[in-house]
């Protein structure tokens, strides 16, 4: 797949997307469609298109990741255009480390690769996969493009995060899923949602700027990484409110990105942890 012609890559991407749609449990697609309707205020027909497109794009994402061995600093700009690179350059020069905050949006794996291939020391925080072989495969491909990886739990992961920011490096964090105790309750598309406090907390501890960054697919087969202006967690006597202020800003940016390109978000994830209760127990499509 690394050296396959473009027409074959597109064919494989489409096939993988179709396979994903054929085998995903019906309740997940019903949940995704309902959530799109509730969050975006669109009709059922449009909601089904968005939910279907959100799942099918994983075919393209997989094919792009399989081509990681071919990506180099010299050719990454041919695949990924970066908007707002000046924000990253300025934030890195502050010498306080940089927190790159994104979501399960677009090809987030390619996002980390792009930053690393632009010459920035990058640690990506990842969830350990249940399948050890898949976990090893994904991490090897992340390392191929120059990323380091730490898991989002355990003492070793926390030490790696602390060390990277102390050494003024970059940290990549996904912030759109509920992390339980380390979240605060905020409004996301009118729904009460647990939003992770990690980016805000780390910014407050280390003084690191937070750069929201999101990857968009382009029709010509390229992608665009959009970097937003930096956010900083204030350091007042009210620590909880400091966390809240910045996490609210991050949530607003996430909403804006989803509205601008809704198929890029991972709608089939049970974001509000009520999908199985509302739609579970049904047969697969």
C-alpha positions in Angstrom: 0.0 0.0 0.0 3.0 2.3 0.6 3.9 2.6 -3.1 0.5 1.8 -4.6 -0.9 4.2 -7.3 -3.4 6.8 -6.2 -6.3 5.1 -7.9 -5.7 1.9 -6.0 -5.3 3.7 -2.7 -8.6 5.4 -3.3 -10.2 2.0 -4.2 -8.9 0.4 -1.0 -10.0 3.3 1.1 -13.5 3.1 -0.3 -13.6 -0.6 0.2 -12.4 -0.4 3.9 -15.0 2.3 4.5 -17.8 0.1 3.1 -16.6 -2.8 5.2 -16.7 -0.6 8.3 -20.3 0.4 7.5 -21.3 -3.2 6.9 -20.0 -4.6 10.2 -20.6 -1.8 12.7 -23.4 -2.6 15.1 -26.7 -1.1 14.1 -27.2 0.6 17.5 -24.0 2.6 16.9 -25.2 4.0 13.6 -28.7 4.7 15.1 -27.0 6.5 18.0 -24.7 8.5 15.6 -27.6 9.6 13.5 -29.6 10.7 16.5 -26.7 12.6 18.0 -26.0 14.4 14.7 -29.7 15.5 14.6 -29.7 16.7 18.2 -26.3 18.4 18.0 -26.5 20.0 14.6 -30.2 20.5 14.1 -30.3 18.7 10.7 -33.0 16.4 9.4 -32.7 12.6 9.5 -31.6 12.3 5.9 -28.7 14.7 6.3 -27.8 13.2 9.7 -27.5 9.7 8.2 -25.2 11.2 5.5 -22.9 12.7 8.1 -22.9 9.6 10.3 -22.1 7.4 7.3 -19.4 9.8 6.0 -17.9 9.9 9.5 -17.4 6.2 9.5 -16.4 5.8 5.8 -13.6 8.2 6.2 -11.7 5.7 8.3 -10.9 3.8 5.1 -8.9 6.8 3.9 -7.4 7.3 7.4 -6.1 3.7 7.4 -4.6 4.0 4.0 -2.9 7.3 4.9 -1.4 5.7 8.0 -0.1 2.8 6.0 1.9 5.3 3.9 3.7 6.6 7.0 7.0 4.9 6.0 7.1 7.1 2.9 6.6 10.4 4.8 9.6 12.6 5.3 10.3 16.1 6.3 11.0 16.8 2.6 7.6 15.6 1.3 5.1 16.1 4.2 4.0 19.5 2.7 2.9 17.7 -0.4 0.3 15.8 1.6 -0.5 18.2 4.4 -1.0 22.0 4.2 -0.6 23.7 7.6 -2.6 26.8 8.4 -1.4 28.8 11.4 2.1 27.4 11.5 3.2 30.8 12.8 1.3 30.1 16.1 3.3 26.9 16.6 6.6 28.6 15.8 5.9 31.4 18.2 4.6 29.1 21.0 7.7 26.9 20.7 9.9 29.9 21.1 8.4 30.6 24.5 10.4 27.7 25.7 7.7 26.4 28.0 6.7 23.4 26.0 3.5 23.3 23.9 0.3 21.4 24.4 -1.2 20.4 21.0 -4.9 19.8 21.8 -7.1 18.0 19.2 -10.0 15.6 19.0 -11.0 12.3 17.3 -11.4 14.5 14.2 -10.0 14.0 10.7 -6.8 11.9 10.7 -5.5 12.7 14.1 -2.6 10.2 13.6 -1.5 12.1 10.5 -1.7 15.3 12.6 0.9 14.1 15.1 3.1 12.9 12.2 2.9 16.3 10.5 4.0 18.1 13.6 6.9 15.7 14.2 8.0 15.9 10.6 8.1 19.7 10.8 11.0 19.1 13.2 9.3 19.4 16.6 9.9 16.9 19.4 6.5 15.4 19.9 5.0 13.1 22.5 1.6 11.7 21.7 -0.6 10.6 24.6 -2.5 7.4 23.5 -4.9 4.9 24.9 -3.5 1.4 25.1 -5.3 -0.9 22.6 -6.9 -4.0 23.9 -5.2 -6.1 21.2 -1.5 -6.1 21.9 -0.5 -6.7 18.3 -2.6 -3.8 17.1 -1.2 -1.6 19.9 2.4 -2.5 18.8 1.6 -1.9 15.2 0.1 1.6 15.8 3.0 2.7 18.0 5.6 1.5 15.6 4.0 3.6 12.8 3.9 6.6 15.1 7.6 6.2 15.9 8.4 5.8 12.1 7.4 9.5 11.6 9.3 10.7 14.7 6.7 10.7 17.4 7.3 9.3 20.9 4.3 7.6 22.6 3.1 7.5 26.2 -0.1 5.9 27.5 -2.8 8.0 29.2 -2.6 6.1 32.4 -0.1 4.9 34.9 3.0 6.4 36.5 5.2 5.9 33.5 2.9 7.9 31.3 2.6 10.7 33.8 6.4 10.9 34.1 6.8 11.0 30.4 4.3 13.9 30.1 6.0 15.8 32.9 9.5 15.3 31.4 8.4 16.4 27.9 7.0 19.7 29.1 9.9 20.3 31.5 12.2 19.8 28.5 10.2 22.3 26.5 8.9 19.8 24.0 5.4 19.2 22.4 2.6 17.1 23.9 -0.3 15.9 21.8 -3.6 15.3 23.7 -7.0 14.3 22.5 -9.6 16.2 24.5 -13.0 15.4 23.1 -13.9 12.3 25.1 -15.1 12.1 28.7 -12.3 10.9 31.0 -14.4 10.5 34.1 -13.0 11.9 37.3 -10.5 14.2 35.5 -13.3 16.0 33.6 -15.6 18.9 34.3 -19.2 19.2 33.2 -19.7 21.6 30.3 -22.3 22.2 27.6 -21.4 20.6 24.3 -24.1 21.1 21.6 -26.6 21.6 24.4 -25.7 18.3 26.0 -24.2 18.0 29.5 -20.7 16.7 28.7 -17.7 15.7 30.7 -14.7 17.5 29.1 -11.1 16.6 30.1 -9.2 19.0 32.3 -5.8 17.7 31.2 -4.8 20.4 28.8 -5.9 23.2 31.1 -4.2 21.6 34.2 -0.9 21.0 32.4 -0.9 24.5 31.0 -1.4 25.9 34.5 1.3 23.8 36.0 4.0 24.4 33.4 2.9 27.7 31.9 2.7 26.0 28.5 0.6 27.4 25.7 -2.3 25.3 24.4 -2.6 25.1 20.6 -5.9 23.7 19.4 -5.2 21.9 16.1 -7.5 20.0 13.8 -7.0 18.0 10.5 -9.4 18.4 7.6 -9.6 16.2 4.4 -9.4 18.0 1.1 -11.1 16.7 -2.1 -7.8 16.4 -3.9 -6.5 13.8 -1.5 -4.5 16.2 0.6 -5.2 17.4 4.1 -5.1 20.7 5.9 -4.0 21.0 9.5 -5.6 24.1 11.1 -3.8 25.6 14.1 -5.7 28.0 16.3 -4.2 30.9 18.3 -2.8 29.8 21.7 -4.7 29.6 24.9 -3.2 30.0 28.4 -4.6 28.8 31.7 -4.7 31.7 34.1 -3.2 31.1 37.6 -5.4 32.8 40.1 -6.4 31.7 43.6 -9.4 29.9 42.1 -7.8 26.9 40.4 -11.0 25.1 39.5 -12.3 28.2 37.7 -9.0 28.6 35.9 -9.4 25.1 34.6 -13.1 25.8 33.7 -12.3 29.0 31.7 -9.8 27.3 29.4 -11.7 24.1 29.0 -14.8 26.1 28.0 -12.7 27.8 25.3 -11.5 24.5 24.1 -15.0 23.1 24.0 -16.2 26.1 22.0 -13.4 25.6 19.4 -14.3 21.9 19.2 -17.9 22.8 18.5 -16.9 25.3 15.8 -14.7 22.7 14.1 -17.4 20.0 14.1 -20.0 22.4 12.7 -17.6 23.5 10.0 -16.9 19.9 8.8 -19.1 17.5 10.7 -18.1 14.3 8.9 -14.6 14.7 10.3 -15.7 13.9 13.9 -16.0 10.4 15.3 -19.8 10.3 15.7 -20.0 6.5 16.1 -18.2 6.8 19.5 -20.7 6.6 22.4 -19.6 10.2 23.5 -22.4 10.7 26.1 -22.4 7.1 27.3 -26.1 6.6 26.7 -26.0 5.0 23.2 -26.3 1.4 24.3 -29.1 2.3 26.7 -31.0 4.3 24.1 -30.3 2.1 21.0 -28.7 -1.1 22.3 -30.2 -4.6 21.9 -31.0 -4.2 18.2 -29.8 -6.5 15.5 -26.9 -5.5 13.3 -27.8 -3.8 10.0 
